[in-house]
């Protein structure tokens, strides 16, 4: 179904770029889709095809038409979040294991981005009279008064009637860094473009401190140490990301927190930020992270991994644990995060204890 919208530009909107105007009005449309719509000629200004960089002026008549689309990363979903800290500039949450940070080609809902798209705009959805159960919007009861100053683009446009008034900019979560789907722990998200820019620069300059807790197989003898091994991508092998000649330099520091004979609890510090770096480096030194079915199958040196011949589950290989549940979950948790606040500059530190499921695994090895 094709839906058309028309806006008469008033003073509060004057000076915005056309693409920025549409982004503020249609918060669940991705920037890429807005760019594609403008490029395809679906956005008109005073009857003529608009340009993304056009600065709108008072009195302009702006129109856009688009079809119903698949859910996007900005489709809000009321997924509960464990919020550690939130202010006008950033939000720090604990991502649970099993949740993607961003959508993929096959997974469009249930991600941290979806949860944040709702959380950051919950007051708007509440005041506008819309509920957001699951992945779609629903109209409020008939006797609810819809504030005429709000507008809302939805994936179910037939359920509501757009009302034109003062604009309300839906906040978009700015993802500064990521965690693997199987990894739990702390992650900071920017709430403003400036915060996103500042934090991104701090991550690039390695001004952000991150620590992870990992339960690995075997007895790590060194109290402290560092793994320096280049990581690259080989499209013809499984796993694709691995230690390899010609890869990008990568370094991980580690410290032993507790030894349990058959397992060791480590604190890990990624000096660099390569894909799957902690998992790859632990496996490379012969101590794969418990529950890592991708790299844990590689025996000792990951370079010797023959994935196709060892595709069995990790808990089957390490059946001496005596508890099949203990190796199902990747035992890796982002436990500490510290950074300079992007607005005030003050140093902020956050911690998150090991989740109960990893604690249970540690105890199954006789730890804690």
One Martini backbone bead per residue (centre of mass of N, CA, C, O) as a GRO file, in nm:
protein
  368
    1UNK     BB    1   0.096   0.037   0.023
    2UNK     BB    2   0.038   0.370  -0.051
    3UNK     BB    3   0.174   0.672   0.103
    4UNK     BB    4   0.070   1.014   0.162
    5UNK     BB    5   0.242   1.332   0.228
    6UNK     BB    6   0.169   1.670   0.358
    7UNK     BB    7   0.357   1.986   0.392
    8UNK     BB    8   0.351   2.299   0.564
    9UNK     BB    9   0.581   2.531   0.610
   10UNK     BB   10   0.713   2.649   0.904
   11UNK     BB   11   0.925   2.822   1.100
   12UNK     BB   12   1.057   2.575   1.269
   13UNK     BB   13   1.168   2.444   0.974
   14UNK     BB   14   1.346   2.651   0.883
   15UNK     BB   15   1.659   2.539   0.721
   16UNK     BB   16   1.619   2.263   0.660
   17UNK     BB   17   1.683   1.984   0.536
   18UNK     BB   18   1.505   1.762   0.369
   19UNK     BB   19   1.615   1.501   0.504
   20UNK     BB   20   1.589   1.607   0.798
   21UNK     BB   21   1.287   1.652   0.796
   22UNK     BB   22   1.206   1.354   0.744
   23UNK     BB   23   1.354   1.235   0.989
   24UNK     BB   24   1.175   1.393   1.202
   25UNK     BB   25   0.892   1.276   1.095
   26UNK     BB   26   1.033   0.974   1.025
   27UNK     BB   27   1.175   0.779   1.260
   28UNK     BB   28   1.143   0.474   1.116
   29UNK     BB   29   1.322   0.582   0.899
   30UNK     BB   30   1.587   0.545   0.734
   31UNK     BB   31   1.833   0.719   0.590
   32UNK     BB   32   1.851   0.540   0.340
   33UNK     BB   33   1.551   0.552   0.258
   34UNK     BB   34   1.532   0.855   0.228
   35UNK     BB   35   1.749   0.878   0.009
   36UNK     BB   36   1.600   0.692  -0.194
   37UNK     BB   37   1.343   0.858  -0.221
   38UNK     BB   38   1.474   1.116  -0.325
   39UNK     BB   39   1.629   0.980  -0.567
   40UNK     BB   40   1.338   0.871  -0.690
   41UNK     BB   41   1.123   1.122  -0.666
   42UNK     BB   42   0.922   1.106  -0.389
   43UNK     BB   43   1.009   1.414  -0.337
   44UNK     BB   44   0.833   1.720  -0.299
   45UNK     BB   45   0.873   2.075  -0.402
   46UNK     BB   46   0.636   2.249  -0.528
   47UNK     BB   47   0.612   1.990  -0.746
   48UNK     BB   48   0.914   1.927  -0.728
   49UNK     BB   49   1.196   1.771  -0.724
   50UNK     BB   50   1.386   1.694  -0.457
   51UNK     BB   51   1.663   1.774  -0.253
   52UNK     BB   52   1.844   1.684   0.014
   53UNK     BB   53   1.993   1.991   0.042
   54UNK     BB   54   1.743   2.142   0.071
   55UNK     BB   55   1.623   2.451   0.200
   56UNK     BB   56   1.365   2.517   0.374
   57UNK     BB   57   1.073   2.727   0.352
   58UNK     BB   58   0.834   2.930   0.402
   59UNK     BB   59   0.553   2.771   0.229
   60UNK     BB   60   0.629   2.510   0.163
   61UNK     BB   61   0.551   2.218  -0.031
   62UNK     BB   62   0.561   1.891   0.107
   63UNK     BB   63   0.619   1.566  -0.043
   64UNK     BB   64   0.538   1.208   0.018
   65UNK     BB   65   0.601   0.868  -0.104
   66UNK     BB   66   0.523   0.531   0.026
   67UNK     BB   67   0.572   0.213   0.109
   68UNK     BB   68   0.542  -0.049   0.270
   69UNK     BB   69   0.769  -0.186   0.504
   70UNK     BB   70   1.003  -0.325   0.656
   71UNK     BB   71   1.151  -0.360   0.924
   72UNK     BB   72   1.359  -0.158   1.122
   73UNK     BB   73   1.590  -0.037   1.340
   74UNK     BB   74   1.361   0.205   1.409
   75UNK     BB   75   1.161   0.006   1.517
   76UNK     BB   76   0.964   0.010   1.778
   77UNK     BB   77   1.019  -0.169   2.098
   78UNK     BB   78   0.899  -0.289   2.421
   79UNK     BB   79   1.189  -0.358   2.547
   80UNK     BB   80   1.350  -0.439   2.806
   81UNK     BB   81   1.582  -0.244   3.010
   82UNK     BB   82   1.909  -0.217   3.152
   83UNK     BB   83   1.959   0.073   3.323
   84UNK     BB   84   2.241   0.253   3.448
   85UNK     BB   85   2.241   0.519   3.255
   86UNK     BB   86   2.087   0.860   3.217
   87UNK     BB   87   2.082   1.131   2.987
   88UNK     BB   88   2.084   1.378   2.741
   89UNK     BB   89   2.339   1.211   2.586
   90UNK     BB   90   2.331   0.925   2.740
   91UNK     BB   91   2.328   0.556   2.744
   92UNK     BB   92   2.347   0.282   2.981
   93UNK     BB   93   2.359  -0.069   2.916
   94UNK     BB   94   2.253  -0.413   2.949
   95UNK     BB   95   2.322  -0.662   2.744
   96UNK     BB   96   2.191  -0.943   2.651
   97UNK     BB   97   2.210  -1.246   2.572
   98UNK     BB   98   2.102  -1.284   2.224
   99UNK     BB   99   2.131  -0.983   2.143
  100UNK     BB  100   2.121  -0.762   1.903
  101UNK     BB  101   2.227  -0.454   1.809
  102UNK     BB  102   2.179  -0.512   1.510
  103UNK     BB  103   2.051  -0.570   1.229
  104UNK     BB  104   1.981  -0.801   0.976
  105UNK     BB  105   1.879  -0.964   0.703
  106UNK     BB  106   1.709  -1.176   0.905
  107UNK     BB  107   1.708  -0.954   1.149
  108UNK     BB  108   1.465  -0.689   1.249
  109UNK     BB  109   1.401  -0.781   1.542
  110UNK     BB  110   1.493  -0.760   1.887
  111UNK     BB  111   1.683  -0.530   1.915
  112UNK     BB  112   1.846  -0.275   2.057
  113UNK     BB  113   1.747  -0.062   1.857
  114UNK     BB  114   1.446  -0.112   1.902
  115UNK     BB  115   1.439  -0.056   2.207
  116UNK     BB  116   1.556   0.239   2.188
  117UNK     BB  117   1.345   0.366   1.999
  118UNK     BB  118   1.139   0.354   2.231
  119UNK     BB  119   1.273   0.462   2.491
  120UNK     BB  120   1.355   0.755   2.373
  121UNK     BB  121   1.012   0.787   2.294
  122UNK     BB  122   0.796   0.724   2.519
  123UNK     BB  123   0.660   1.002   2.566
  124UNK     BB  124   0.549   1.036   2.285
  125UNK     BB  125   0.373   0.781   2.270
  126UNK     BB  126   0.204   0.852   2.516
  127UNK     BB  127   0.100   1.145   2.431
  128UNK     BB  128  -0.017   1.039   2.140
  129UNK     BB  129  -0.177   0.753   2.197
  130UNK     BB  130   0.036   0.517   2.153
  131UNK     BB  131   0.093   0.186   2.105
  132UNK     BB  132   0.378  -0.075   2.118
  133UNK     BB  133   0.322  -0.376   2.038
  134UNK     BB  134   0.575  -0.526   1.956
  135UNK     BB  135   0.615  -0.422   1.602
  136UNK     BB  136   0.358  -0.234   1.629
  137UNK     BB  137   0.096  -0.020   1.591
  138UNK     BB  138  -0.165   0.133   1.794
  139UNK     BB  139  -0.457   0.250   1.857
  140UNK     BB  140  -0.619   0.428   2.058
  141UNK     BB  141  -0.872   0.493   2.215
  142UNK     BB  142  -1.143   0.680   2.115
  143UNK     BB  143  -1.131   0.874   2.390
  144UNK     BB  144  -0.861   0.970   2.298
  145UNK     BB  145  -0.649   1.247   2.292
  146UNK     BB  146  -0.485   1.383   2.021
  147UNK     BB  147  -0.212   1.552   1.980
  148UNK     BB  148  -0.171   1.799   1.728
  149UNK     BB  149   0.160   1.828   1.765
  150UNK     BB  150   0.170   1.535   1.651
  151UNK     BB  151   0.363   1.286   1.478
  152UNK     BB  152   0.335   0.958   1.296
  153UNK     BB  153   0.517   0.695   1.174
  154UNK     BB  154   0.404   0.385   1.035
  155UNK     BB  155   0.349   0.040   0.950
  156UNK     BB  156   0.019   0.119   1.015
  157UNK     BB  157  -0.143   0.371   0.868
  158UNK     BB  158  -0.453   0.280   0.887
  159UNK     BB  159  -0.464   0.340   1.217
  160UNK     BB  160  -0.417   0.647   1.125
  161UNK     BB  161  -0.410   1.014   1.141
  162UNK     BB  162  -0.252   1.266   1.023
  163UNK     BB  163  -0.115   1.548   1.204
  164UNK     BB  164  -0.057   1.887   1.151
  165UNK     BB  165   0.227   2.059   1.304
  166UNK     BB  166   0.443   2.051   1.519
  167UNK     BB  167   0.740   1.922   1.543
  168UNK     BB  168   0.878   1.585   1.618
  169UNK     BB  169   1.178   1.453   1.722
  170UNK     BB  170   1.300   1.156   1.687
  171UNK     BB  171   1.502   0.954   1.853
  172UNK     BB  172   1.829   0.827   1.771
  173UNK     BB  173   2.034   0.580   1.813
  174UNK     BB  174   2.391   0.592   1.884
  175UNK     BB  175   2.619   0.369   1.773
  176UNK     BB  176   2.949   0.320   1.894
  177UNK     BB  177   2.931   0.013   1.975
  178UNK     BB  178   2.986  -0.345   2.021
  179UNK     BB  179   2.827  -0.666   2.061
  180UNK     BB  180   2.791  -0.967   2.064
  181UNK     BB  181   2.525  -1.164   2.077
  182UNK     BB  182   2.656  -1.363   2.308
  183UNK     BB  183   2.721  -1.102   2.454
  184UNK     BB  184   2.736  -0.943   2.753
  185UNK     BB  185   2.669  -0.602   2.866
  186UNK     BB  186   2.817  -0.305   2.833
  187UNK     BB  187   2.664  -0.009   2.673
  188UNK     BB  188   2.699   0.282   2.475
  189UNK     BB  189   2.466   0.551   2.389
  190UNK     BB  190   2.375   0.794   2.181
  191UNK     BB  191   2.142   1.094   2.177
  192UNK     BB  192   2.341   1.264   2.000
  193UNK     BB  193   2.539   1.383   1.758
  194UNK     BB  194   2.764   1.488   1.938
  195UNK     BB  195   2.801   1.237   2.112
  196UNK     BB  196   2.871   1.052   1.877
  197UNK     BB  197   3.123   1.202   1.783
  198UNK     BB  198   3.288   1.200   2.045
  199UNK     BB  199   3.285   0.895   2.112
  200UNK     BB  200   3.403   0.797   1.846
  201UNK     BB  201   3.673   0.942   1.885
  202UNK     BB  202   3.750   0.803   2.154
  203UNK     BB  203   3.760   0.518   2.040
  204UNK     BB  204   3.978   0.568   1.823
  205UNK     BB  205   4.184   0.685   2.061
  206UNK     BB  206   4.160   0.502   2.320
  207UNK     BB  207   3.980   0.649   2.576
  208UNK     BB  208   3.840   0.381   2.631
  209UNK     BB  209   3.736   0.159   2.891
  210UNK     BB  210   3.757  -0.205   2.878
  211UNK     BB  211   3.599  -0.491   3.041
  212UNK     BB  212   3.624  -0.848   3.079
  213UNK     BB  213   3.457  -1.155   3.151
  214UNK     BB  214   3.616  -1.489   3.142
  215UNK     BB  215   3.550  -1.831   3.081
  216UNK     BB  216   3.802  -2.072   3.054
  217UNK     BB  217   3.979  -2.320   2.939
  218UNK     BB  218   4.172  -2.421   3.169
  219UNK     BB  219   4.510  -2.343   3.282
  220UNK     BB  220   4.629  -2.034   3.353
  221UNK     BB  221   4.951  -1.952   3.443
  222UNK     BB  222   4.949  -1.666   3.404
  223UNK     BB  223   4.867  -1.379   3.564
  224UNK     BB  224   4.980  -1.206   3.326
  225UNK     BB  225   4.906  -1.074   2.986
  226UNK     BB  226   4.966  -1.094   2.619
  227UNK     BB  227   4.796  -1.082   2.302
  228UNK     BB  228   4.970  -1.102   1.982
  229UNK     BB  229   4.747  -1.121   1.698
  230UNK     BB  230   4.650  -1.130   1.389
  231UNK     BB  231   4.343  -1.027   1.221
  232UNK     BB  232   4.135  -1.196   0.981
  233UNK     BB  233   3.971  -1.266   0.662
  234UNK     BB  234   3.823  -1.587   0.547
  235UNK     BB  235   3.587  -1.682   0.317
  236UNK     BB  236   3.684  -2.007   0.299
  237UNK     BB  237   3.641  -2.017   0.610
  238UNK     BB  238   3.585  -2.182   0.936
  239UNK     BB  239   3.614  -1.929   1.065
  240UNK     BB  240   3.668  -1.626   0.918
  241UNK     BB  241   3.775  -1.521   1.178
  242UNK     BB  242   4.139  -1.495   1.228
  243UNK     BB  243   4.446  -1.598   1.264
  244UNK     BB  244   4.669  -1.414   1.037
  245UNK     BB  245   4.847  -1.343   0.786
  246UNK     BB  246   4.784  -1.002   0.716
  247UNK     BB  247   4.653  -0.901   0.943
  248UNK     BB  248   4.540  -0.717   1.192
  249UNK     BB  249   4.633  -0.576   1.454
  250UNK     BB  250   4.629  -0.743   1.785
  251UNK     BB  251   4.526  -0.683   2.139
  252UNK     BB  252   4.532  -0.874   2.456
  253UNK     BB  253   4.464  -0.843   2.788
  254UNK     BB  254   4.542  -1.035   3.095
  255UNK     BB  255   4.380  -1.163   3.406
  256UNK     BB  256   4.384  -1.350   3.684
  257UNK     BB  257   4.118  -1.439   3.920
  258UNK     BB  258   4.059  -1.764   3.874
  259UNK     BB  259   4.121  -2.104   3.968
  260UNK     BB  260   3.978  -2.453   3.865
  261UNK     BB  261   4.172  -2.624   3.671
  262UNK     BB  262   3.955  -2.649   3.412
  263UNK     BB  263   3.938  -2.336   3.483
  264UNK     BB  264   3.934  -1.972   3.401
  265UNK     BB  265   3.921  -1.650   3.535
  266UNK     BB  266   3.904  -1.356   3.335
  267UNK     BB  267   4.054  -1.049   3.252
  268UNK     BB  268   3.973  -0.838   2.973
  269UNK     BB  269   4.169  -0.629   2.736
  270UNK     BB  270   4.099  -0.442   2.455
  271UNK     BB  271   4.317  -0.262   2.273
  272UNK     BB  272   4.167  -0.357   2.043
  273UNK     BB  273   3.876  -0.388   1.782
  274UNK     BB  274   3.822  -0.671   1.673
  275UNK     BB  275   3.663  -0.919   1.543
  276UNK     BB  276   3.635  -1.146   1.789
  277UNK     BB  277   3.898  -1.111   1.957
  278UNK     BB  278   3.868  -1.258   2.232
  279UNK     BB  279   3.792  -1.536   2.118
  280UNK     BB  280   4.039  -1.576   1.936
  281UNK     BB  281   4.270  -1.538   2.146
  282UNK     BB  282   4.191  -1.759   2.343
  283UNK     BB  283   4.209  -1.990   2.136
  284UNK     BB  284   4.506  -1.939   2.042
  285UNK     BB  285   4.621  -2.011   2.351
  286UNK     BB  286   4.427  -2.266   2.447
  287UNK     BB  287   4.159  -2.083   2.581
  288UNK     BB  288   3.864  -2.117   2.534
  289UNK     BB  289   3.559  -2.007   2.561
  290UNK     BB  290   3.300  -2.093   2.723
  291UNK     BB  291   3.056  -2.155   2.466
  292UNK     BB  292   3.237  -2.147   2.204
  293UNK     BB  293   3.135  -2.285   1.903
  294UNK     BB  294   3.327  -2.153   1.695
  295UNK     BB  295   3.626  -2.144   1.852
  296UNK     BB  296   3.615  -2.399   2.051
  297UNK     BB  297   3.666  -2.620   1.808
  298UNK     BB  298   3.995  -2.551   1.760
  299UNK     BB  299   4.133  -2.628   2.001
  300UNK     BB  300   4.406  -2.459   2.005
  301UNK     BB  301   4.498  -2.353   1.739
  302UNK     BB  302   4.316  -2.174   1.516
  303UNK     BB  303   4.483  -2.238   1.255
  304UNK     BB  304   4.394  -2.563   1.294
  305UNK     BB  305   4.109  -2.538   1.211
  306UNK     BB  306   3.834  -2.779   1.138
  307UNK     BB  307   3.516  -2.714   1.121
  308UNK     BB  308   3.373  -2.943   0.958
  309UNK     BB  309   3.496  -3.177   1.168
  310UNK     BB  310   3.396  -2.982   1.443
  311UNK     BB  311   3.053  -2.935   1.476
  312UNK     BB  312   3.021  -2.981   1.758
  313UNK     BB  313   2.938  -2.936   2.072
  314UNK     BB  314   3.099  -2.817   2.341
  315UNK     BB  315   2.961  -2.987   2.572
  316UNK     BB  316   3.048  -3.260   2.447
  317UNK     BB  317   3.356  -3.225   2.459
  318UNK     BB  318   3.305  -3.111   2.778
  319UNK     BB  319   3.166  -3.347   2.970
  320UNK     BB  320   3.324  -3.313   3.252
  321UNK     BB  321   3.139  -3.106   3.387
  322UNK     BB  322   2.829  -3.233   3.438
  323UNK     BB  323   2.681  -2.979   3.276
  324UNK     BB  324   2.516  -2.892   2.990
  325UNK     BB  325   2.448  -2.587   3.056
  326UNK     BB  326   2.741  -2.455   3.101
  327UNK     BB  327   2.813  -2.440   2.760
  328UNK     BB  328   2.590  -2.282   2.600
  329UNK     BB  329   2.697  -2.019   2.707
  330UNK     BB  330   2.872  -1.748   2.665
  331UNK     BB  331   3.153  -1.663   2.885
  332UNK     BB  332   3.087  -1.332   2.823
  333UNK     BB  333   3.147  -1.007   2.994
  334UNK     BB  334   3.076  -0.668   3.009
  335UNK     BB  335   3.190  -0.517   3.318
  336UNK     BB  336   3.351  -0.253   3.201
  337UNK     BB  337   3.303   0.116   3.177
  338UNK     BB  338   3.497   0.402   3.048
  339UNK     BB  339   3.440   0.767   3.017
  340UNK     BB  340   3.403   1.063   2.865
  341UNK     BB  341   3.190   1.296   2.871
  342UNK     BB  342   3.065   1.455   2.583
  343UNK     BB  343   2.996   1.730   2.745
  344UNK     BB  344   3.166   1.761   3.036
  345UNK     BB  345   3.428   1.541   3.064
  346UNK     BB  346   3.374   1.346   3.270
  347UNK     BB  347   3.456   1.069   3.448
  348UNK     BB  348   3.312   0.745   3.374
  349UNK     BB  349   3.193   0.461   3.572
  350UNK     BB  350   3.110   0.111   3.497
  351UNK     BB  351   2.933  -0.177   3.632
  352UNK     BB  352   2.896  -0.547   3.589
  353UNK     BB  353   2.797  -0.833   3.686
  354UNK     BB  354   2.768  -1.146   3.672
  355UNK     BB  355   2.563  -1.347   3.551
  356UNK     BB  356   2.389  -1.616   3.664
  357UNK     BB  357   2.473  -1.820   3.436
  358UNK     BB  358   2.780  -1.784   3.479
  359UNK     BB  359   2.794  -1.845   3.777
  360UNK     BB  360   2.698  -2.136   3.746
  361UNK     BB  361   2.941  -2.227   3.580
  362UNK     BB  362   3.159  -2.161   3.783
  363UNK     BB  363   3.041  -2.352   4.007
  364UNK     BB  364   3.069  -2.619   3.834
  365UNK     BB  365   3.400  -2.579   3.873
  366UNK     BB  366   3.440  -2.458   4.182
  367UNK     BB  367   3.379  -2.165   4.203
  368UNK     BB  368   3.333  -1.909   4.444
   0.00000   0.00000   0.00000
